[in-house]
């Protein structure tokens, strides 16, 4: 396989590419690179190569609906063409990848604009982990000259929240970085919880960074509104027919040093990367189509699938 594509797959698998949007963008780039540099001699061989790399990308981050939808979008275009020559097939893949990239960028910009209207001046926001979509909203908040205080969890064990805190602080907003377990201590100071998403199921359940479900439960108990920011490309079509979004697990070494673990008897380490937040704990989902209740996920998915 082309070395640069191998590196993209490795970085997605190792969570070095962390955000759901960044994962989809990297996957689109991988298939575009294949279209540009593949050394196969005919269209049939190229299609086989596409299938192999597409499968590897999906397996590298099975929880990511945006990655899966990106791959599906590009491959649908390929399958719909029927028999065409290799040159045109390469061009088609590049064009499809480019369209999906533009879709993500446009959606994120619109979500930033819509989401910022939900954040009032002087409010206190809590976000969990790392989300470029949440960042887009906060960036827009700053552009509108609103002043908000942002609490950011560390998001253990990967600690992606530290990067989020750094980026939000560089926007000029005051940031308080806290451990995940300290959310209950501060929840009564919070006006809104704002979270990203790895995927959204047909019933409106949000799959996001592990710990989100606990935070949403605490917010519900404290009567704090929970807003999830997610482009419609994060909706999971597979859940329409009853499939569950796979919850990946990370390396044991994110939780404990292996040398220490070997000294423990009868101890198993589990490290789920995501969890599922029930739609009853989500007040609204901010999409590029507007702010919708979780229950509207089915309607949007049906429209997308019919389209």
C-alpha positions, 0 to 999 in steps of 0.5 A, spaced: 500 500 500 502 507 498 506 509 504 502 515 506 495 511 506 498 506 511 500 512 515 493 515 515 490 508 517 495 507 522 494 514 525 486 513 525 487 506 529 492 509 534 487 515 535 493 520 533 487 523 529 482 524 534 476 528 532 470 525 528 471 530 523 478 529 522 478 522 521 473 523 516 477 528 512 483 523 513 479 518 510 477 522 504 484 524 503 487 517 503 482 515 498 484 521 494 491 519 494 489 512 492 486 515 486 492 519 484 498 514 486 495 507 485 499 503 480 494 498 477 493 498 470 485 497 469 479 499 473 477 492 475 484 492 479 483 499 482 476 497 484 479 492 488 484 496 491 478 501 493 474 496 497 481 493 501 483 500 503 475 502 504 475 496 509 481 498 513 479 505 514 472 503 517 476 497 521 481 503 524 475 507 527 468 503 527 465 507 532 465 513 527 459 514 523 462 520 519 468 516 517 463 510 515 459 515 511 465 518 508 467 511 505 460 510 503 459 516 499 465 515 495 464 508 494 457 509 492 459 514 486 464 509 484 459 503 484 453 507 480 458 509 474 458 502 472 463 500 467 468 506 466 475 507 464 481 507 469 482 515 468 475 517 469 474 512 475 480 516 478 477 522 477 470 520 480 474 518 486 477 525 487 471 529 486 467 525 490 472 525 496 473 533 495 465 533 495 465 530 502 470 534 505 467 541 502 460 538 505 464 537 512 467 544 512 460 547 510 456 544 515 461 545 521 461 553 519 453 553 519 453 549 525 458 554 528 453 560 526 447 556 529 450 553 535 453 560 537 446 563 537 444 558 543 450 561 547 448 567 551 453 572 553 456 571 560 454 564 560 458 558 563 459 552 558 462 545 560 465 541 554 468 534 555 474 532 551 476 534 544 471 536 538 472 541 532 465 542 532 464 544 539 470 549 537 467 552 531 461 554 535 466 557 541 470 560 535 463 563 533 461 566 540 468 569 540 467 573 533 460 575 536 464 578 541 460 574 547 464 572 553 463 566 556 467 561 561 468 554 559 469 548 563 473 543 560 474 536 562 481 532 561 477 526 558 481 521 561 484 516 559 486 519 553 487 527 556 484 530 549 481 535 553 487 538 555 488 540 547 481 542 547 482 547 553 489 550 550 485 551 543 479 554 547 484 559 551 487 561 545 481 564 542 481 569 548 476 565 553 477 564 560 478 556 561 477 552 567 480 545 566 478 539 571 478 532 572 472 528 569 470 526 576 470 533 578 464 535 574 459 534 579 462 539 584 461 544 578 455 542 575 451 547 579 455 553 576 454 550 569 449 553 564 449 549 558 453 542 557 456 542 549 458 536 547 460 533 540 459 526 537 462 520 534 455 518 531 448 519 532 443 513 532 436 513 529 433 514 536 437 520 537 442 517 542 449 520 542 455 516 541 461 520 544 467 520 548 466 516 554 464 519 560 459 524 556 453 519 558 455 520 566 456 528 565 449 528 561 446 524 567 449 529 572 446 535 568 439 532 567 439 531 575 441 539 575 436 541 570 442 544 566 441 543 558 445 538 554 446 540 547 450 535 542 453 538 536 453 534 530 453 534 522 448 530 519 454 526 516 454 523 523 448 520 523 448 512 523 444 509 517 446 502 520 442 503 526 435 504 522 435 496 521 437 495 528 445 495 528 448 497 534 454 502 533 460 499 535 464 501 542 471 501 541 476 499 546 483 503 547 489 500 549 490 498 556 497 502 557 492 508 557 489 506 563 495 503 567 503 501 566 503 494 563 509 492 568 504 494 574 499 490 571 503 484 571 504 484 578 496 484 579 493 478 580 486 477 577 485 484 574 482 485 567 483 492 564 477 495 560 478 501 556 472 503 552 473 510 548 466 512 547 459 511 551 452 512 549 448 518 551 440 516 552 436 521 548 432 523 554 438 526 557 439 530 550 435 537 550 437 538 542 442 536 537 445 542 533 446 540 526 447 544 519 439 543 518 438 547 524 437 545 532 433 539 532 430 534 538 434 527 538 427 524 536 428 528 529 434 523 527 429 518 524 426 523 520 433 526 517 436 519 516 430 517 512 430 523 508 438 522 507 437 515 505 431 517 500 435 522 497 
